[in-house]
Amino acid sequence: MWIILAVFAVLVVAVAIYDVTQKKHAILRNFPIIGHFRYMLEAVGPELRQYIVTNNDEERPFSRDQRRWIYSSAKKENNYFGFGTDNDLEQSPNYLIVKHAAFPLPELHAGEPGYDPGYRVPCAKVLGGKRNRKKAFRANSVINTSAMSYGSLSGAAVEAMNRGATIAGCMQNTGEGGVSPHHRHGGDLVWQIGTGYFGCRDEQGRFSMERFLETVASAPIRAIEIKLSQGAKPGLGGVLPGAKVTAEIAKIRGIPIGQTCISPAAHTAFSSADELLDFAEKLAEASGLPVGIKSAVGQEKFWHELAKLMTRGDRGVDFITIDGGEGGTGAAPLVFSDHVALPFKIGMSRIYRIFAEAGIAEDVVFIGSGKLGFPHASLLAFALGCDMVNVAREAMLSIGCIQAQECHTGHCPTGVATQNRWLVRGLDPTDKSARLANYVTALRKELLQLARACGVPHPALVTLDELDILDDRLHARPASAVFEYQPGWGRPSAADMEAIRAIMAGKPAPALPSGEGLVIAPA
């Protein structure tokens, strides 16, 4: 008996040592021994839920099927599903159907001319091209990571995403917390500037052009995004308790160590659409970079004013990121997450309509955000007029997030959304960076497959006419009718469509104002 117990104890210790030293699974590294029970329960999860708890489509905000697809894609495992759909198509309201073409474009396979194992899908529009910014460029990837700040995420998570962005050839949005050392591992950045002006503020918390230019010169920043609001908590500022303002955070954000930092609800550098455009042009002129805005959609007066001012042609933003009310956040009041800001599909269609009716929709790069990290959701975003899609929580899932929903407590068990050193040590940036890259590549691959099934080589060429929306009364309506889009809406200009068709065919792209170009070379 004692021999059996001794052998068992040795095995337990051996497993514990292995769990703590391995770097592949954050759960096992942070919770040795007991972490294995999660994987055991996960293995029989479908059977347990089928008879006891929930089905694969009931969990929120991301269902089991959705998480399984992300996890499998990130690990380069089989991300196919067998036996057919378990969704009740005819009884599901607002259910998206992609109408494939009778003669789809053939899918390219390894060894065939033009096959690209990275499934690169460049943007159909040039960021900053319309306004001839000095550093205008065509983004290499239509899928990029959304705004997630260091502080909200751990340094290891930010580093993993930056390294993964380098591998996948996409861009990483810094979030409003500033450009940290964890953002400086080779990935191209979109620097988000919020109301706290972190990384570009003076001692009084006001915008500083001197600090702005210092930060731009210090990192591979490709574009500037002025944050007006985000979907999960629009109209609110933020508070970073003094206890969390470490020396590193203080240096990154340009704030005093140990002092509570308050981000106001609104900007102090401007207070109207007119002043916003002046501010954007000032940043663009000083840096040469494309400058855009990010906002959730609420009252429409601002958007009408912005479009009207931009029709004059002397000022304008280069891109607009529309965030849906269903977007994520580290922490927010429940009422703001549930009831403030329009969901993405409604918000995007309303803003696009305003700019289309003003005749300038083709001049702006639209970026969608808010639970769009799945092929069908991304395709709908493109059909609504988006030129790129940003992913946040889906990117977090790809590097190990298990949807524990402990972001606001600092107790994230996988080390993604916490500053707890013990929990963060479980997340290995090198291993997780490959998973982020795999997920982005898989999303681009299936997005391309959908576009080619519709008969076009790029998702930006898919229109709402190729999509139907089902309701729960056996009715199917063309998406163009549901969103009341006019013919031609949602597509880039004729010149941009010609350019992207050439790029996807492996031909040289037209020269950019900055002298840059982009060629998709056959593998």
C-alpha positions in Angstrom: 0.0 0.0 0.0 2.8 2.4 1.0 4.6 1.6 -2.3 1.5 2.5 -4.3 1.1 5.8 -2.4 4.8 6.6 -2.9 4.6 5.9 -6.6 1.5 8.0 -6.9 3.2 10.9 -5.0 6.2 10.7 -7.2 4.0 10.8 -10.3 2.1 13.8 -8.9 5.3 15.7 -8.2 6.6 14.8 -11.6 3.5 16.1 -13.3 3.6 19.2 -11.2 7.2 19.9 -12.1 6.4 19.4 -15.8 3.3 21.7 -15.6 5.3 24.5 -13.9 8.2 24.3 -16.3 6.4 23.8 -19.7 5.4 26.9 -21.6 2.8 25.7 -24.0 -0.3 25.9 -21.7 -0.7 28.8 -19.4 -3.5 27.1 -17.4 -1.2 24.2 -16.5 1.7 26.5 -15.7 -0.3 28.7 -13.4 -2.4 25.8 -11.9 -0.3 22.6 -11.9 -2.2 19.3 -11.5 -5.7 20.8 -11.2 -5.3 22.5 -14.6 -5.5 19.0 -16.2 -9.1 18.7 -15.0 -10.1 21.6 -17.3 -8.9 19.7 -20.4 -10.5 16.5 -19.2 -13.8 18.3 -18.7 -13.4 20.1 -22.0 -12.9 16.8 -23.8 -16.4 15.6 -22.6 -17.9 19.0 -22.6 -20.1 18.5 -25.7 -21.7 15.4 -24.1 -22.2 17.1 -20.7 -23.7 20.2 -22.2 -25.9 18.2 -24.5 -27.6 16.5 -21.6 -27.0 18.8 -18.6 -26.1 22.4 -19.4 -26.1 24.2 -22.8 -25.6 23.5 -26.4 -22.7 24.7 -28.6 -24.4 27.9 -29.6 -25.7 29.3 -26.3 -22.7 30.5 -24.5 -21.9 34.2 -24.6 -20.2 36.4 -25.7 -18.6 33.7 -27.8 -20.2 30.3 -28.2 -18.4 27.0 -27.8 -18.3 26.5 -31.6 -16.8 29.9 -32.1 -14.1 29.4 -29.5 -13.4 25.9 -30.8 -12.8 27.4 -34.3 -10.4 30.0 -33.0 -8.5 27.6 -30.8 -8.2 25.0 -33.5 -7.1 27.7 -36.1 -4.6 29.1 -33.7 -3.0 25.7 -33.0 -3.1 24.7 -36.7 -5.4 21.8 -35.8 -8.3 20.6 -37.8 -10.9 23.5 -37.6 -13.5 21.7 -39.6 -16.8 20.6 -38.2 -18.6 17.3 -39.0 -22.1 16.1 -39.6 -23.5 19.4 -40.8 -24.7 22.6 -39.1 -26.4 22.3 -35.7 -28.0 25.8 -36.2 -31.7 26.0 -36.9 -31.5 28.2 -40.0 -35.2 28.5 -40.6 -36.0 29.5 -37.0 -33.0 31.9 -36.4 -33.7 35.6 -36.7 -31.1 37.8 -38.4 -29.3 34.8 -39.8 -26.7 35.6 -42.5 -26.6 33.5 -45.7 -23.8 33.9 -48.3 -25.2 33.4 -51.8 -22.4 31.6 -53.7 -22.0 32.0 -57.4 -22.8 29.3 -59.9 -19.3 29.6 -61.2 -17.0 30.4 -58.3 -13.3 31.2 -58.6 -11.2 28.1 -58.1 -9.4 27.8 -54.8 -5.6 27.7 -55.1 -3.6 24.9 -53.5 0.0 24.3 -52.5 2.2 23.8 -55.6 -0.1 25.7 -57.9 0.9 29.1 -59.5 -0.2 32.0 -57.4 -0.7 30.0 -54.2 0.2 32.0 -51.1 0.6 30.0 -47.8 0.2 33.2 -45.8 -3.1 34.0 -47.5 -2.2 37.7 -47.7 -5.1 40.0 -48.4 -4.1 43.6 -48.7 -6.4 46.5 -48.3 -8.2 47.7 -51.5 -7.7 51.3 -50.5 -4.6 53.2 -49.7 -4.4 54.7 -46.2 -3.7 58.4 -46.6 -3.8 58.1 -50.4 -6.7 60.5 -51.0 -5.1 63.3 -49.0 -1.6 62.5 -50.3 0.0 61.9 -46.9 3.7 61.7 -47.1 3.6 58.2 -45.5 0.5 56.9 -47.2 0.6 53.1 -47.6 -1.5 50.1 -48.6 -2.0 47.8 -45.6 -0.7 44.3 -46.2 -3.6 42.7 -44.3 -7.3 43.5 -44.1 -7.3 41.7 -40.7 -5.5 43.5 -37.9 -5.6 43.5 -34.1 -7.8 46.0 -32.4 -7.0 48.5 -29.7 -5.9 46.7 -26.5 -3.7 48.7 -24.1 -0.8 47.5 -22.1 -2.2 47.7 -18.6 -5.5 46.3 -19.6 -3.5 43.4 -21.1 -0.3 42.0 -19.6 3.0 42.8 -21.1 3.4 39.1 -22.2 0.1 39.3 -24.1 0.9 42.5 -25.8 4.3 41.2 -26.8 2.8 37.9 -28.1 0.4 40.0 -30.3 3.1 42.2 -31.6 5.3 39.3 -32.5 2.4 37.5 -34.0 1.5 40.6 -36.1 5.0 40.5 -37.4 4.7 36.9 -38.5 1.2 37.4 -40.0 2.1 40.6 -41.7 -0.7 42.6 -40.0 -0.8 45.6 -37.8 -1.3 46.0 -34.0 -3.3 48.8 -32.5 -1.7 50.0 -29.3 -4.8 51.0 -27.5 -4.9 54.4 -25.7 -2.4 53.3 -23.0 0.5 54.4 -25.1 3.4 52.7 -26.9 5.1 50.3 -24.5 8.3 48.3 -24.7 6.1 45.3 -25.3 4.9 46.8 -28.5 8.4 47.0 -29.9 9.1 43.5 -31.2 8.9 44.1 -34.9 5.2 44.5 -35.5 3.8 47.6 -37.3 1.7 49.8 -35.1 -1.4 51.9 -35.2 -1.0 54.3 -32.3 -4.2 55.2 -30.7 -4.5 58.5 -28.9 -7.2 58.8 -26.4 -8.4 61.6 -24.1 -5.5 61.0 -21.7 -2.9 61.6 -24.5 -0.7 59.0 -23.1 2.7 59.2 -24.7 2.0 62.7 -26.0 1.0 64.7 -23.0 2.6 67.5 -21.0 2.7 67.7 -17.2 -0.8 69.1 -17.1 -2.2 66.3 -19.1 -2.7 68.3 -22.3 -1.6 67.3 -25.8 2.1 67.9 -26.5 3.3 68.0 -30.1 6.9 67.6 -28.9 6.1 64.4 -27.1 4.0 63.2 -30.0 6.8 63.5 -32.4 9.2 61.8 -30.0 7.0 58.8 -29.8 6.4 58.6 -33.5 10.1 58.7 -34.1 10.7 55.9 -31.6 8.5 53.1 -33.0 7.3 51.6 -36.3 4.1 53.5 -36.2 2.2 53.4 -39.6 -0.9 55.4 -38.7 -2.5 57.5 -35.9 -6.0 56.7 -34.6 -7.8 59.4 -32.5 -10.1 57.6 -30.1 -13.4 59.4 -29.6 -15.2 56.4 -28.0 -15.4 52.6 -27.9 -18.4 50.4 -28.2 -18.3 48.8 -24.8 -18.3 52.1 -22.8 -18.9 55.1 -25.0 -19.3 58.5 -23.3 -17.1 57.4 -20.3 -13.7 58.4 -19.2 -11.3 56.1 -17.3 -9.6 55.9 -14.0 -6.2 54.1 -13.4 -5.8 53.7 -9.6 -2.5 55.0 -8.2 -1.6 51.6 -6.9 -1.4 50.3 -10.5 0.7 53.2 -11.7 4.1 51.5 -11.6 7.3 53.0 -12.7 7.0 51.4 -16.1 3.3 52.5 -16.6 4.2 56.0 -15.5 7.1 56.2 -18.0 4.9 54.9 -20.9 2.0 57.1 -20.2 3.9 60.2 -19.0 2.2 60.4 -15.6 3.5 60.5 -12.0 4.3 57.3 -10.3 1.7 56.1 -7.8 -0.7 58.9 -8.6 -4.3 58.1 -9.7 -4.7 58.9 -13.4 -8.0 60.1 -14.7 -8.9 60.0 -18.4 -11.7 62.5 -19.2 -14.7 61.5 -21.2 -14.0 64.0 -23.9 -10.9 65.4 -25.6 -9.4 68.7 -24.4 -7.5 69.3 -27.7 -10.8 69.8 -29.6 -14.5 70.0 -28.9 -16.2 70.0 -32.3 -16.0 68.3 -35.7 -14.4 71.4 -37.1 -11.7 71.4 -34.4 -11.2 67.7 -34.8 -10.3 68.1 -38.4 -7.9 70.8 -37.6 -6.3 68.6 -35.0 -6.1 65.6 -37.4 -4.5 67.7 -40.1 -2.0 69.1 -37.6 -0.9 65.5 -36.7 -0.8 64.4 -40.3 1.3 67.4 -41.4 3.8 67.0 -38.5 4.2 63.3 -38.8 3.4 62.5 -42.5 1.2 59.6 -41.2 -2.4 58.8 -42.1 -4.7 60.0 -39.3 -8.1 58.6 -38.5 -10.7 58.3 -35.8 -12.3 55.5 -33.8 -15.8 55.8 -32.5 -18.9 54.0 -31.5 -22.1 55.3 -33.1 -24.6 57.2 -31.0 -26.1 60.6 -32.0 -25.7 61.2 -35.8 -25.4 65.0 -35.7 -21.6 64.8 -35.4 -21.3 62.5 -38.4 -23.4 64.7 -40.6 -21.2 67.7 -39.6 -18.0 65.7 -40.2 -19.1 64.5 -43.6 -20.2 68.0 -44.6 -16.9 69.6 -43.6 -14.9 66.9 -45.4 -16.8 67.5 -48.7 -14.9 70.8 -49.0 -11.7 68.9 -49.7 -9.3 71.0 -47.6 -9.4 68.8 -44.5 -10.3 65.2 -43.7 -9.6 62.1 -41.7 -8.0 59.2 -43.7 -9.8 56.4 -42.0 -12.8 55.8 -39.7 -13.0 52.9 -37.3 -16.6 52.0 -36.4 -16.9 50.1 -33.1 -20.1 48.2 -32.3 -21.9 48.3 -29.0 -21.2 44.6 -28.7 -17.4 45.3 -28.5 -15.4 44.2 -25.6 -13.6 46.0 -22.7 -11.5 45.2 -19.7 -14.1 46.8 -17.4 -17.3 48.9 -17.8 -20.6 49.5 -16.0 -23.1 46.9 -17.1 -25.6 49.5 -18.4 -23.0 50.9 -20.8 -22.0 47.5 -22.1 -25.7 46.5 -22.6 -27.5 49.7 -23.6 -25.2 52.5 -24.9 -24.0 52.7 -28.6 -25.5 51.0 -31.6 -24.4 47.5 -32.6 -21.9 47.3 -35.4 -24.2 46.4 -38.3 -26.6 49.3 -37.6 -23.9 51.8 -36.7 -21.7 51.0 -39.7 -24.6 51.1 -42.2 -25.8 54.5 -40.9 -22.4 56.1 -41.0 -21.6 54.7 -44.4 -24.9 56.0 -45.8 -24.0 59.5 -44.5 -20.7 59.5 -46.3 -22.0 57.8 -49.4 -24.8 60.4 -49.8 -22.1 63.1 -49.3 -20.1 61.5 -52.1 -17.0 60.8 -50.1 -17.4 57.2 -48.9 -14.8 56.1 -51.5 -12.3 58.6 -50.1 -12.3 57.1 -46.6 -10.9 53.8 -45.4 -13.5 52.3 -43.2 -12.5 49.8 -40.5 -15.0 47.6 -38.6 -14.7 46.4 -35.0 -16.9 44.5 -32.7 -17.2 40.6 -32.8 -16.1 40.5 -36.4 -13.3 38.0 -36.0 -15.1 35.2 -37.9 -15.3 34.8 -41.7 -19.0 35.4 -42.2 -19.0 38.4 -39.9 -16.0 39.9 -41.6 -17.6 39.3 -45.0 -20.7 41.2 -44.0 -18.6 44.0 -42.7 -16.8 44.3 -46.1 -20.2 44.2 -47.9 -21.3 47.1 -45.7 -18.4 49.2 -46.8 -15.5 48.2 -44.5 -12.1 48.0 -46.0 -10.4 46.3 -43.0 -11.5 44.6 -39.9 -9.9 44.8 -36.4 -10.1 41.9 -33.9 -9.7 42.1 -30.2 -11.3 39.4 -28.0 -10.9 36.9 -30.8 -7.2 37.7 -30.8 -7.1 37.2 -27.0 -8.7 33.8 -27.4 -6.1 32.8 -30.0 -3.3 33.4 -27.4 -5.0 31.5 -24.6 -8.0 33.4 -23.2 -10.6 31.0 -22.0 -13.5 33.5 -21.7 -13.2 33.4 -17.9 -14.6 37.0 -17.9 -12.2 38.0 -15.0 -10.7 40.9 -17.0 -12.0 43.5 -14.5 -10.7 41.6 -11.4 -7.0 41.2 -12.4 -7.3 37.5 -11.9 -7.3 36.3 -15.5 -6.2 32.6 -15.1 -4.3 32.5 -18.5 -2.2 35.7 -17.9 -3.8 37.6 -20.8 -5.7 40.4 -19.0 -3.9 40.7 -15.7 -0.7 42.2 -14.2 -0.3 39.5 -11.6 3.2 38.2 -12.1 2.4 34.6 -11.2 -0.4 34.4 -13.7 1.5 36.4 -16.4 4.4 33.9 -16.2 2.1 31.2 -17.6 1.9 33.0 -21.0 4.9 32.4 -23.2 5.0 35.2 -25.8 7.0 33.1 -28.4 4.5 30.2 -28.4 1.4 32.5 -28.3 2.7 34.7 -31.1 2.6 31.8 -33.5 -1.0 31.1 -32.4 -2.0 34.7 -33.1 -0.4 34.5 -36.5 -2.1 31.2 -37.3 -5.5 32.6 -36.3 -5.1 35.7 -38.5 -3.9 33.6 -41.4 -6.9 31.2 -41.0 -9.4 34.0 -40.9 -7.9 35.5 -44.0 -7.9 32.1 -45.7 -11.6 31.5 -45.0 -12.5 35.1 -45.8 -10.8 34.6 -49.2 -12.6 31.3 -49.7 -16.0 33.0 -49.1 -15.1 35.8 -51.6 -14.0 33.4 -54.2 -17.2 31.3 -53.7 -19.1 34.5 -54.5 -17.0 34.8 -57.7 -14.6 37.6 -56.8 -10.9 37.5 -55.8 -11.1 39.9 -52.8 -13.7 40.4 -50.0 -13.9 44.2 -50.7 -15.6 43.3 -54.0 -18.4 41.4 -52.3 -21.6 43.5 -52.1 -24.8 43.1 -50.0 -26.4 41.6 -53.1 -24.5 38.4 -52.4 -25.9 38.1 -48.9 -29.4 37.3 -47.6 -30.8 37.8 -44.1 -33.1 35.1 -42.8 -35.7 35.8 -40.1 -37.7 33.3 -38.0 -40.7 33.3 -40.2 -39.2 31.5 -43.2 -38.5 34.8 -45.0 -35.2 35.7 -46.7 -34.5 39.3 -47.6 -31.5 40.6 -49.6 -29.1 42.3 -47.3 -29.1 45.3 -49.6 -32.8 45.7 -48.8 -32.4 45.1 -45.1 -29.8 47.9 -44.8 -31.4 50.0 -47.6 -28.2 50.3 -49.6 -28.2 51.8 -53.1 -26.5 50.0 -56.1 -22.7 50.4 -55.9 -22.6 51.2 -52.2 -20.1 49.3 -50.1 -17.5 48.9 -52.8 -14.3 50.9 -53.3 -13.9 53.2 -56.3 -13.4 51.8 -59.8 -9.7 52.6 -59.7 -9.3 50.9 -56.3 -11.2 47.8 -57.5 -8.9 47.6 -60.6 -5.8 48.0 -58.5 -6.8 45.2 -56.0 -7.8 42.8 -58.8 -4.3 43.3 -60.2 -2.7 42.8 -56.8 -4.6 39.6 -56.2 -3.6 38.4 -59.6 0.1 38.8 -58.7 0.6 42.0 -60.7 2.4 45.1 -59.4 0.2 47.6 -57.7 0.0 51.2 -58.8 2.7 53.5 -57.2 1.6 55.2 -54.0 2.1 58.9 -53.3 4.9 57.9 -50.8 6.6 55.9 -53.5 5.7 52.6 -51.8 4.2 49.7 -53.7 2.9 46.3 -52.9 3.2 43.1 -54.9 1.7 39.7 -54.0 4.4 37.4 -55.3 3.6 33.8 -56.0 5.0 31.4 -53.4 
